[in-house]
Amino acid sequence: MSVPKTDALPLGDAPTVRRCLAKALGGCKGDDAEIPLDCVAASKRLIKAMQSVDVIVLGAGAAGMFAAIEAGRRGRRVLVVDHAKAAGEKIRISGGGRCNFTNTGLGVERFLGQNPRFALSPLRRYTAQDFIARVTGAGIAWHEKTLGQLFCDGSATQIVGMLLSDMAAARVELWLGTSLGSVRQVAGAFEVETSRGPVRAASVIVATGGKSIPKMGATGYGYRIAETFGLSLVETRPALVPLTFAEQELEWMRPLAGVALPGRVSHGKTGFNEAVLFTHRGLSGPAILQISSYWREGEDIILNLAPGRDMAAFLKAEKQASGKAALRTALAKVLPEKLARLIETQAAAGGPLAEMPRAALEKVAGQVTGWHLRPVGSEGYRTAEVTLGGVDTDALDARTMAAKAVPGLYFVGEVVDVTGWLGGYNFQWAWSSGWVAGQVA
Ligand SMILES: Cc1cc2nc3c(=O)[nH]c(=O)nc-3n(C[C@H](O)[C@H](O)[C@H](O)COP(=O)(O)OP(=O)(O)OC[C@H]3O[C@@H](n4cnc5c(N)ncnc54)[C@H](O)[C@@H]3O)c2cc1C
């Protein structure tokens, strides 16, 4: 009896496997009950052999798919496993449905982690320009929105489509709706438990992301695998996340919910000039998401609601030019009306500008440009775009993304303690780290 080569069989495709088995077993006709014992043994051997690949990638997100494509292009037999129903779900919803897929201003200072310089090597080897060329080559139109952020003109699903078609071309097998269990080292290889049975692989690439948005399948699974193999972890926390406030602040913030304005939000020496949005729970908008990665409990953030403007000089000039006007009227020239009213109320300045002493005007100016606020927390992993912390980069080789102490085990993407700013940096990290692992796994 001749047994077909296992690499000719698509993994996980039960009907095809059955057909191939029937062919392989030749004379073994009839239903399963009638298959002679030696044929059953042969089929068991075959099934076992089929569950064996060169590389198993855990997670079909941005980093996992990219790593799989690269390994597949090198002729490796690659299997990608994910418990989600569809691959690349975060790509699909990213950038408001347009996927901010990279940033032209990549620099190590735009990444956080215990050793942000770790990201340099992968980012230099697979650059933003490389990914732009890939997107352009796939016929996906894109544009720069602001601050070097590149988005699809059409839909983020185009990026998912490109990756899926690249995976198919590289003969990468994809198992969706498949849960993952333990990962063990067995006789020089790895054995990964899956809900479709165990899979043997020479290399395992862990690309299961962080803890952000559990509703979309985030589990923290990759951290547990790292721990199993003795790799240290850097404490995780939600990042790029709206900040929440105590009831005392919410009383005046809630009526402002929906108000958005350009501002500068700072924490220590770090500051971001982007939009700020008031919400029912506190503050959001790009500037707040950015600063959330730096803020820690018990600390203040500073809001400048009129960046680049000398508010004290502005208010003095307004007092001179229109002394009879109310403070809110002057403020509304530079701030949304609701915010202007709130600041007037907080300053207890109901009268005309002419009656406001210089010190009072300066105090108001100070509040507009240097408003100290103390969040009590964040909206957490439920809405956080990314997870800070993760697999300690000290345990990984930046040239390969391999665990230094466990040959054949790789960690890529968000599961690693490398977190980018808002603006396409996190996807570029996923592409770059995935690409690097895909060259060697
Ligand atoms: C709403 C939102 C918008 C975003 N927009 C942008 C943007 O525009 N630009 C940008 O650069 N970044 C953006 N990000 C961040 C970006 O999505 C992530 O940095 C990126 O997806 C990380 O890629 P990854 O492959 O490492 O992980 P993920 O994309 O999270 O992929 C991990 C995969 O592993 C699977 N998985 C997890 N646990 C298990 C398990 N136990 N068993 C089986 N499978 C498992 C998941 O289902 C998932 O498919 C956004 C994030 C969110 C939440």
The ligand as a Gaussian input file, in Angstrom:
#p B3LYP/6-31G(d) Opt

LIG

0 1
 C       -9.748000      49.378000      18.102000
 C       -8.298000      49.273000      17.741000
 C       -7.783000      50.039000      16.723000
 C       -6.415000      49.955000      16.405000
 N       -5.949000      50.727000      15.377000
 C       -4.641000      50.669000      15.062000
 C       -4.127000      51.396000      13.953000
 O       -4.888000      52.018000      13.192000
 N       -2.780000      51.347000      13.732000
 C       -1.933000      50.603000      14.513000
 O       -0.724000      50.594000      14.257000
 N       -2.398000      49.860000      15.533000
 C       -3.726000      49.869000      15.808000
 N       -4.204000      49.103000      16.837000
 C       -3.269000      48.212000      17.541000
 C       -3.057000      46.954000      16.689000
 O       -4.315000      46.418000      16.347000
 C       -2.232000      45.910000      17.430000
 O       -1.034000      46.480000      17.852000
 C       -1.944000      44.734000      16.520000
 O       -3.154000      44.152000      16.084000
 C       -1.101000      43.685000      17.234000
 O       -0.919000      42.604000      16.353000
 P       -0.654000      41.138000      16.898000
 O       -0.684000      40.276000      15.691000
 O        0.516000      41.126000      17.772000
 O       -1.904000      40.798000      17.833000
 P       -3.490000      40.682000      17.441000
 O       -3.797000      41.498000      16.236000
 O       -4.171000      40.999000      18.703000
 O       -3.638000      39.161000      17.057000
 C       -3.582000      38.134000      18.005000
 C       -4.401000      36.976000      17.499000
 O       -4.246000      35.896000      18.421000
 C       -5.493000      35.297000      18.653000
 N       -5.486000      34.690000      19.986000
 C       -5.318000      35.309000      21.179000
 N       -5.380000      34.407000      22.167000
 C       -5.597000      33.198000      21.596000
 C       -5.775000      31.884000      22.105000
 N       -5.747000      31.635000      23.437000
 N       -6.000000      30.876000      21.242000
 C       -6.045000      31.114000      19.906000
 N       -5.876000      32.340000      19.361000
 C       -5.658000      33.379000      20.204000
 C       -6.500000      36.427000      18.526000
 O       -7.770000      35.919000      18.185000
 C       -5.883000      37.274000      17.416000
 O       -6.361000      36.912000      16.138000
 C       -5.561000      49.125000      17.140000
 C       -6.089000      48.325000      18.165000
 C       -7.441000      48.383000      18.449000
 C       -7.974000      47.502000      19.544000

